[in-house]
């Protein structure tokens, strides 16, 4: 790895659940203490007291896709033991889970209740991180943040691939990016439930309500 340039800030990833956090936090770009939840866990930017000392970034994902991915993650036997067992026992189908969505907080608050806007803004709703990226353009976003903050003397640090639970639920596009095929998973009733809960994200990030189709 190239020489560390002290004129640039260390990277800190604002880890919104199901936005490639495992891969990013395990990459050589992120220096972290495994015992420090602020470096690895799902912590909002407003909770990081020394945030100005870092180059901070996050990736934003379509809520319809994000919710399906989180359900699938737990239902496939991944994640925290109590959460995955509860998901598998109570909600073996995605439709059943969404129709009872208010109770998703009992499975995992960070995955199913805390909107993405809250992760990257202060209490007034102002964005307080350096770069807000698009999850579906993850490879180009990865290049952009390193170009904006070339901490290792211009050396490119690759992004590993982790936690791709069901590869058939994702498709590689012609430019090498990937996207979810969540449109197959929703009915109109289900989409309305998710839209109402995640309305702040749909509005703030200008995401089309009808992207469930």
C-alpha positions in Angstrom: 0.0 0.0 0.0 1.2 3.5 -0.8 2.4 6.0 1.7 -0.3 7.5 4.0 -0.7 11.2 3.2 -1.5 13.2 6.3 -2.7 16.2 4.3 -5.9 14.2 3.7 -8.4 12.8 6.2 -8.9 9.2 7.1 -12.1 7.7 5.6 -15.2 6.9 7.8 -18.1 5.1 6.2 -21.6 5.9 7.6 -22.8 2.4 7.6 -26.5 2.4 6.6 -27.7 -1.3 6.8 -27.6 -3.2 3.5 -25.5 -0.7 1.6 -22.4 -2.8 1.1 -21.1 -2.0 4.6 -19.4 -5.3 5.2 -17.3 -5.0 2.0 -16.5 -1.4 2.6 -15.5 -1.8 6.3 -13.4 -4.8 5.4 -11.6 -3.0 2.7 -8.1 -1.5 3.1 -9.5 1.9 2.7 -11.1 1.9 6.2 -9.0 1.7 9.3 -11.0 0.5 12.2 -10.9 -0.9 15.7 -13.0 -4.0 15.8 -14.1 -3.1 19.3 -15.3 0.4 18.4 -19.0 0.4 17.3 -18.5 3.9 15.9 -16.1 2.6 13.3 -18.0 -0.5 12.3 -21.6 -0.5 13.5 -24.7 1.3 12.2 -24.0 4.7 13.7 -25.5 8.0 12.4 -23.2 10.9 11.5 -24.7 13.2 14.1 -23.4 10.8 16.8 -19.8 11.1 15.7 -18.2 13.9 17.8 -15.0 14.2 15.8 -16.7 13.9 12.4 -14.7 16.9 11.0 -11.5 14.8 11.4 -12.7 12.3 8.8 -13.7 12.1 5.1 -17.2 10.7 5.6 -19.4 9.0 3.0 -22.5 6.9 2.7 -24.4 5.0 0.0 -28.2 5.4 -0.5 -30.4 2.5 -1.5 -34.0 2.4 -2.8 -36.1 1.7 0.3 -38.1 -1.0 -1.5 -34.9 -2.8 -2.4 -33.3 -2.1 1.0 -36.3 -3.6 3.0 -36.4 -6.7 0.8 -32.7 -7.2 1.1 -32.8 -6.9 4.9 -35.7 -9.4 5.2 -33.9 -11.8 2.9 -30.6 -11.4 4.8 -32.2 -12.5 8.1 -34.6 -15.0 6.6 -31.6 -16.8 4.9 -30.0 -17.4 8.2 -27.6 -14.5 8.5 -27.2 -11.7 11.0 -27.8 -11.6 14.8 -29.0 -14.9 16.2 -32.1 -13.6 17.9 -33.2 -11.5 14.9 -32.7 -14.2 12.3 -34.6 -16.8 14.4 -37.4 -14.4 15.0 -37.6 -13.5 11.3 -37.6 -17.1 10.2 -40.3 -18.1 12.7 -42.6 -15.1 12.4 -42.1 -14.0 8.8 -41.2 -16.8 6.4 -42.7 -14.8 3.5 -41.8 -11.3 2.5 -45.4 -10.4 2.0 -46.3 -11.5 5.6 -43.4 -9.4 6.9 -44.4 -6.2 5.1 -48.1 -6.5 6.0 -47.0 -6.5 9.6 -44.3 -3.9 9.1 -44.9 -1.8 12.2 -43.6 -4.7 14.3 -40.4 -4.9 12.3 -38.8 -2.8 15.0 -38.9 -6.0 17.1 -36.6 -7.7 14.6 -34.0 -4.9 14.0 -34.5 -1.2 14.5 -31.5 -0.2 12.4 -32.5 -2.2 9.4 -36.2 -1.6 9.3 -37.1 1.7 11.2 -34.3 4.3 11.0 -34.4 6.1 7.7 -31.3 6.8 5.6 -31.8 10.5 5.8 -31.3 10.4 9.6 -28.0 8.6 9.2 -26.4 11.5 7.2 -28.0 14.6 8.6 -28.0 16.7 11.7 -31.1 17.5 13.8 -32.1 20.3 11.4 -32.0 18.0 8.4 -28.8 19.3 6.9 -26.4 16.9 5.3 -23.2 16.7 7.5 -21.1 14.2 5.6 -18.7 14.7 2.7 -20.2 12.5 0.0 -23.6 10.9 -0.5 -23.4 8.2 -3.1 -25.7 6.0 -5.1 -25.6 2.3 -4.0 -26.4 1.2 -7.5 -23.3 3.0 -8.9 -21.1 1.5 -6.1 -18.0 1.0 -8.3 -17.9 4.5 -9.7 -18.7 5.9 -6.2 -15.8 4.0 -4.8 -13.5 5.6 -7.4 -15.0 9.0 -6.7 -14.4 9.1 -3.0 -10.8 8.0 -3.5 -10.3 10.7 -6.1 -11.8 13.3 -3.8 -9.6 12.2 -0.9 -6.5 10.4 -2.3 -5.2 9.3 1.0 -2.7 6.7 -0.2 -0.8 8.8 -2.7 -3.2 8.0 -5.6 -3.1 4.2 -5.1 -6.5 2.7 -5.9 -7.9 0.5 -3.1 -10.2 -2.2 -4.5 -13.6 -3.0 -3.1 -14.2 -6.6 -2.0 -17.6 -8.3 -2.4 -19.4 -9.5 0.7 -22.8 -10.6 1.9 -24.5 -11.1 -1.4 -27.1 -13.4 0.1 -29.0 -14.6 -3.0 -27.1 -13.6 -6.2 -30.1 -14.5 -8.3 -31.8 -11.4 -6.8 -29.3 -9.1 -8.4 -28.3 -8.4 -12.0 -25.0 -7.1 -13.3 -25.6 -4.2 -15.7 -23.5 -3.6 -18.9 -21.1 -1.3 -17.1 -20.4 -3.7 -14.3 -22.7 -2.3 -11.6 -25.4 -4.3 -10.0 -29.1 -3.6 -9.2 -31.8 -5.4 -7.3 -34.7 -7.0 -8.8 -37.0 -6.1 -6.0 -39.8 -5.1 -8.4 -40.9 -8.7 -8.5 -41.4 -8.9 -4.7 -44.1 -6.2 -4.2 -47.9 -5.8 -4.5 -49.4 -2.3 -4.5 -50.6 -2.8 -0.9 -47.1 -3.8 0.2 -45.5 -0.9 -1.7 -47.8 1.6 0.0 -46.8 0.3 3.5 -43.1 0.7 2.7 -43.6 4.1 1.0 -45.4 5.5 4.0 -42.8 4.4 6.5 -39.8 5.5 4.3 -41.5 8.7 2.9 -38.7 10.9 4.2 -36.2 9.0 2.2 -38.3 9.0 -1.0 -38.7 12.8 -0.7 -35.2 13.7 0.4 -33.4 11.6 -2.1 -35.9 12.2 -4.9 -36.8 8.5 -5.3 -39.8 7.7 -7.4 -42.7 6.1 -5.4 -43.5 3.8 -8.3 -40.1 2.2 -8.4 -41.6 -0.9 -6.8 -43.2 -1.8 -10.2 
